Amino acid sequence: MESSLPSTQNLDFGESAERKDEAKSYKEMISTFPRVQWWSYYEGFWYHSMLLEGIMSAQDHFIPQSTDIFITSSPKTGTTWLKALTFAICTRSRLSGSSASALLTKMPHECVPLLEYHRAQNPMKRDCAVPLVSTHVPYSSLPKSVVSSCCKMIYICRDAKDAFVSLWHFIAELQRSRNVEPLSLEEAFELFCSGISGYGPYWDHVLGYWRASLEFPEKVLFLTYEEMKKDTAAHVKKLAEFMGCSFTLEEEEEGEVQKIVSMCSFDKLSNLEVNKNGTHSLDTLIDVKNSAFFRKGEIGDWKNNLTPEMGARLDDIMEQKLKGSGLKLPR
């Protein structure tokens, strides 16, 4: 469904001369930014260059709808799961007796578009029935139009050790698919500990949304992957309430909450045909296997990849960086 927002009607993000000039301008700006490996430094954070143009375009042009709900996170912290849960919650239908059947044929990332890619490319293509938009952009770099709006945000974070390991495996998979030699675990770990990773420093990303959740609790819901795993049903109800679509007593009695929990479980999603054998486009050059988004989903898997000394070092860094914020992440 096309958006009827008048403020976006004059924006042409096709292959117009204006769009090409703008893209060229962004590329020229990005070429001047500090760079390490394939990451460019912009507004205090590190970004993969292939997404930075979209981020800057979204900052300049994106106009949210008042009903938008942003699924926000640092990469590999439970994003896929949170997208599935929120999509299932807001598209559930008691009449059909089926929760989010689209998740059976589409991976969660196809159901919930990414601001810095899909929405930057097609800002006027909006499905009003699904108010969800996802982003990895730090709070401080979100489009001003989003921050100043009444839109809600749901943020999920995770133990930094598990987040790092999951991110390293994912990026290595992408690099191998392009015949690029992946960074060694040790080299990637050193960069991560110095703050250099996609959308990093990780601790600054977490702190941005944590502080926003304290300042605007009615707009920003802050969650941890570990707590959600402990009691998923309670969090599904919490999400529904925050999103403005609470479960009715009848729905709860009919087991709708548990249906969504089961539908969006790691075992269920990872074994669907679309997620075992399908692919997902990250840009015009990269198609990544959907299975790469469903590696393990386990708490504490870092122990199978990092030494105890590496784990303790990252714990110490996180403790120091979060000191005084009132936030204590699982470790």
C-alpha positions as CSV (number, residue, x, y, z in Angstrom):
1,M,0.0,0.0,0.0
2,E,1.4,3.3,-1.0
3,S,1.8,6.0,1.7
4,S,-0.5,9.0,1.5
5,L,1.8,11.2,3.6
6,P,2.0,14.5,1.6
7,S,5.5,15.2,2.9
8,T,6.9,12.3,0.9
9,Q,5.0,12.7,-2.3
10,N,7.7,14.9,-4.0
11,L,10.5,12.5,-3.1
12,D,11.8,10.5,-6.1
13,F,14.2,7.8,-5.0
14,G,14.3,6.1,-8.4
15,E,17.2,6.4,-10.8
16,S,16.5,10.1,-11.4
17,A,19.3,12.5,-12.1
18,E,18.7,14.1,-8.7
19,R,18.9,10.7,-7.0
20,K,22.2,9.9,-8.8
21,D,23.7,13.2,-7.9
22,E,22.7,12.7,-4.3
23,A,24.2,9.2,-4.2
24,K,27.4,10.6,-5.7
25,S,27.5,13.2,-3.0
26,Y,27.1,10.6,-0.3
27,K,29.9,8.5,-1.8
28,E,32.2,11.5,-2.0
29,M,31.5,12.3,1.7
30,I,32.0,8.7,2.8
31,S,35.3,8.5,1.0
32,T,36.6,11.2,3.4
33,F,35.6,9.4,6.6
34,P,38.2,7.5,8.7
35,R,38.3,3.9,7.7
36,V,39.4,0.6,9.2
37,Q,39.1,-2.6,7.1
38,W,35.6,-2.2,5.5
39,W,34.2,0.0,8.2
40,S,33.8,3.8,7.9
41,Y,33.5,6.1,10.9
42,Y,30.5,8.4,11.0
43,E,29.0,10.3,13.9
44,G,30.9,8.3,16.5
45,F,30.1,4.8,15.1
46,W,31.6,2.3,12.6
47,Y,29.5,1.3,9.6
48,H,29.9,-1.1,6.7
49,S,30.3,1.2,3.7
50,M,27.6,-0.5,1.7
51,L,24.9,0.6,4.3
52,L,26.3,4.0,5.2
53,E,24.8,5.7,2.1
54,G,21.4,4.4,3.0
55,I,21.8,5.6,6.6
56,M,22.6,9.1,5.4
57,S,19.7,9.1,2.9
58,A,17.3,8.0,5.6
59,Q,18.6,10.8,7.9
60,D,17.8,13.3,5.1
61,H,14.6,12.0,3.8
62,F,12.8,9.4,5.9
63,I,9.4,10.5,7.2
64,P,7.9,8.0,9.6
65,Q,4.2,7.3,10.1
66,S,2.8,8.1,13.5
67,T,2.0,4.4,14.0
68,D,5.5,3.1,13.1
69,I,7.2,0.8,15.6
70,F,10.9,0.5,15.2
71,I,12.7,-2.8,16.0
72,T,16.1,-1.6,17.0
73,S,19.3,-3.5,17.9
74,S,23.0,-3.9,17.3
75,P,23.6,-6.8,14.8
76,K,23.3,-10.4,16.0
77,T,21.7,-9.7,19.4
78,G,18.3,-11.4,18.7
79,T,17.1,-9.2,15.9
80,T,15.7,-12.0,13.8
81,W,13.7,-13.5,16.7
82,L,12.4,-10.1,17.8
83,K,11.3,-9.3,14.2
84,A,9.4,-12.6,14.1
85,L,7.7,-12.1,17.5
86,T,6.6,-8.5,16.8
87,F,5.4,-9.4,13.3
88,A,3.5,-12.4,14.6
89,I,1.9,-10.3,17.4
90,C,0.8,-7.4,15.2
91,T,-0.5,-9.6,12.3
92,R,-2.3,-12.2,14.4
93,S,-5.8,-13.1,13.4
94,R,-8.3,-15.0,15.5
95,L,-10.6,-15.3,12.6
96,S,-8.2,-17.5,10.6
97,G,-6.9,-19.2,13.7
98,S,-3.4,-18.8,12.4
99,S,-0.6,-16.6,13.8
100,A,1.5,-14.8,11.2
101,S,1.3,-17.4,8.5
102,A,3.6,-15.2,6.4
103,L,6.4,-16.4,8.6
104,L,6.0,-19.9,7.1
105,T,7.0,-18.7,3.7
106,K,9.1,-15.5,4.3
107,M,12.0,-15.1,6.6
108,P,11.6,-12.4,9.3
109,H,13.9,-10.0,7.6
110,E,11.6,-10.0,4.5
111,C,8.6,-9.4,6.8
112,V,10.1,-6.4,8.6
113,P,12.1,-4.0,6.3
114,L,15.4,-2.4,7.2
115,L,15.4,1.4,7.5
116,E,18.9,1.9,6.1
117,Y,18.3,-0.4,3.1
118,H,14.7,-1.1,2.1
119,R,13.2,2.1,3.4
120,A,16.0,4.3,2.1
121,Q,15.5,2.7,-1.3
122,N,11.7,2.8,-1.3
123,P,10.6,5.4,1.3
124,M,7.1,5.7,-0.1
125,K,6.4,2.0,-0.3
126,R,4.6,1.4,3.0
127,D,2.3,-1.4,4.1
128,C,0.0,0.4,6.6
129,A,-1.2,-3.0,8.0
130,V,2.3,-3.8,9.3
131,P,3.8,-0.8,11.1
132,L,7.1,-2.4,11.8
133,V,10.5,-1.0,10.6
134,S,13.8,-2.3,11.7
135,T,17.2,-0.6,12.1
136,H,20.6,-1.1,13.6
137,V,21.3,2.6,13.5
138,P,22.4,3.9,17.0
139,Y,19.9,6.1,18.7
140,S,22.0,9.3,18.3
141,S,22.1,8.8,14.5
142,L,18.5,8.0,13.9
143,P,16.7,10.4,11.5
144,K,15.6,13.4,13.5
145,S,12.1,12.8,12.1
146,V,12.0,9.5,14.0
147,V,13.4,10.8,17.3
148,S,11.0,13.8,17.3
149,S,8.0,11.7,16.4
150,C,5.6,9.7,18.6
151,C,6.9,6.4,17.1
152,K,7.7,3.6,19.5
153,M,11.0,1.7,19.6
154,I,11.8,-1.8,20.9
155,Y,15.4,-2.4,21.6
156,I,17.0,-5.8,22.2
157,C,20.6,-6.4,23.4
158,R,22.6,-9.3,24.5
159,D,25.7,-10.4,26.4
160,A,28.6,-8.8,24.5
161,K,30.5,-12.1,24.3
162,D,27.7,-14.0,22.6
163,A,26.9,-10.9,20.4
164,F,30.6,-10.8,19.2
165,V,30.8,-14.5,18.5
166,S,27.5,-14.5,16.5
167,L,28.6,-11.4,14.6
168,W,32.0,-13.0,13.7
169,H,30.4,-16.2,12.4
170,F,27.9,-14.2,10.3
171,I,30.4,-11.9,8.7
172,A,32.8,-14.8,8.0
173,E,29.9,-16.5,6.2
174,L,29.3,-13.3,4.1
175,Q,33.0,-13.0,3.3
176,R,33.3,-16.7,2.3
177,S,30.3,-16.3,0.0
178,R,32.3,-13.5,-1.8
179,N,35.5,-15.4,-1.8
180,V,37.1,-13.1,0.7
181,E,39.3,-14.4,3.4
182,P,37.5,-13.8,6.8
183,L,39.3,-12.0,9.6
184,S,40.6,-14.4,12.2
185,L,38.6,-14.7,15.5
186,E,41.5,-13.1,17.3
187,E,41.9,-10.2,15.0
188,A,38.1,-9.5,15.0
189,F,38.1,-9.7,18.8
190,E,40.8,-7.1,19.1
191,L,38.9,-4.8,16.8
192,F,35.6,-5.4,18.7
193,C,37.3,-4.7,22.0
194,S,38.6,-1.4,20.6
195,G,35.0,-0.5,19.5
196,I,35.5,-1.3,15.8
197,S,32.6,-3.5,14.5
198,G,29.5,-3.0,12.5
199,Y,27.4,-0.2,14.2
200,G,29.9,-0.3,17.1
201,P,31.2,0.5,19.6
202,Y,28.8,-2.1,21.0
203,W,28.6,-0.5,24.5
204,D,27.8,3.0,23.1
205,H,25.1,1.5,20.9
206,V,23.5,-0.2,24.0
207,L,23.9,2.9,26.2
208,G,22.2,5.1,23.6
209,Y,19.0,3.2,23.7
210,W,19.2,2.4,27.4
211,R,19.3,6.1,28.2
212,A,16.5,6.8,25.8
213,S,14.4,4.2,27.5
214,L,14.9,5.9,30.9
215,E,14.1,9.3,29.4
216,F,11.1,8.2,27.3
217,P,9.8,4.9,28.8
218,E,6.5,5.3,27.0
219,K,8.3,5.3,23.7
220,V,11.4,3.0,24.1
221,L,11.1,-0.5,25.4
222,F,14.5,-2.0,26.4
223,L,14.9,-5.8,26.4
224,T,17.6,-8.3,26.8
225,Y,17.8,-11.5,24.8
226,E,18.6,-13.5,27.9
227,E,15.5,-12.4,29.9
228,M,13.3,-13.0,26.8
229,K,14.6,-16.6,26.6
230,K,13.9,-17.2,30.3
231,D,10.2,-16.3,29.9
232,T,9.2,-15.8,26.3
233,A,5.4,-15.9,26.9
234,A,5.6,-13.1,29.5
235,H,7.6,-11.0,27.0
236,V,5.2,-11.7,24.2
237,K,2.4,-10.2,26.3
238,K,4.7,-7.3,27.3
239,L,5.5,-6.6,23.7
240,A,1.8,-6.7,22.6
241,E,0.9,-4.3,25.4
242,F,3.7,-1.9,24.5
243,M,2.8,-2.1,20.8
244,G,-0.8,-1.2,21.5
245,C,-2.3,-4.6,20.6
246,S,-2.7,-6.4,23.9
247,F,-4.0,-9.9,24.0
248,T,-7.7,-10.3,25.0
249,L,-8.7,-12.7,27.7
250,E,-10.3,-14.8,25.0
251,E,-7.0,-14.9,23.0
252,E,-5.1,-16.0,26.1
253,E,-7.6,-18.7,26.9
254,E,-7.3,-19.9,23.3
255,G,-3.6,-20.2,23.7
256,E,-2.7,-17.5,21.2
257,V,0.3,-16.4,23.2
258,Q,1.8,-19.8,23.2
259,K,1.1,-20.3,19.5
260,I,3.2,-17.2,18.8
261,V,6.0,-18.4,21.1
262,S,6.1,-21.8,19.4
263,M,5.8,-20.3,15.9
264,C,8.7,-18.0,16.5
265,S,10.9,-20.5,18.4
266,F,14.4,-21.0,17.0
267,D,13.7,-24.7,16.3
268,K,10.5,-23.9,14.3
269,L,11.9,-21.0,12.3
270,S,15.3,-22.6,11.6
271,N,13.7,-25.7,10.2
272,L,11.3,-24.0,7.8
273,E,12.1,-24.6,4.2
274,V,12.5,-20.8,3.4
275,N,15.0,-20.4,6.2
276,K,17.0,-23.6,5.4
277,N,17.4,-23.1,1.7
278,G,16.3,-19.5,0.8
279,T,18.5,-16.4,0.3
280,H,18.2,-12.8,1.4
281,S,19.6,-9.8,-0.4
282,L,21.6,-7.4,1.7
283,D,22.3,-5.2,-1.3
284,T,22.5,-5.5,-5.1
285,L,25.7,-7.5,-4.9
286,I,25.2,-9.7,-1.9
287,D,22.8,-12.6,-1.4
288,V,23.2,-14.3,1.9
289,K,21.8,-17.7,2.8
290,N,18.8,-17.4,5.2
291,S,20.3,-20.2,7.2
292,A,23.1,-17.8,8.2
293,F,20.6,-16.0,10.4
294,F,19.9,-19.1,12.3
295,R,23.2,-20.4,13.6
296,K,22.5,-21.5,17.2
297,G,20.6,-18.9,19.2
298,E,22.1,-20.2,22.4
299,I,23.0,-18.3,25.6
300,G,26.7,-18.9,26.5
301,D,27.9,-20.2,23.1
302,W,30.8,-17.8,23.4
303,K,32.5,-20.5,25.6
304,N,32.9,-22.7,22.5
305,N,34.8,-19.9,20.7
306,L,36.5,-17.6,23.2
307,T,39.1,-18.4,25.9
308,P,38.1,-17.7,29.5
309,E,40.7,-14.8,29.4
310,M,39.0,-13.3,26.3
311,G,35.6,-13.6,28.0
312,A,36.9,-11.9,31.2
313,R,38.5,-9.1,29.2
314,L,35.3,-8.3,27.3
315,D,33.3,-8.5,30.6
316,D,35.7,-6.0,32.2
317,I,35.4,-3.6,29.2
318,M,31.6,-3.7,29.3
319,E,31.5,-3.2,33.1
320,Q,33.7,-0.2,32.8
321,K,31.8,1.3,29.8
322,L,28.4,0.8,31.5
323,K,29.6,2.0,34.9
324,G,27.2,4.6,36.4
325,S,24.5,4.0,33.8
326,G,22.4,1.7,36.1
327,L,22.5,-0.9,33.4
328,K,23.9,-4.4,34.1
329,L,23.9,-6.8,31.1
330,P,23.9,-10.6,31.6
331,R,27.4,-12.1,31.6
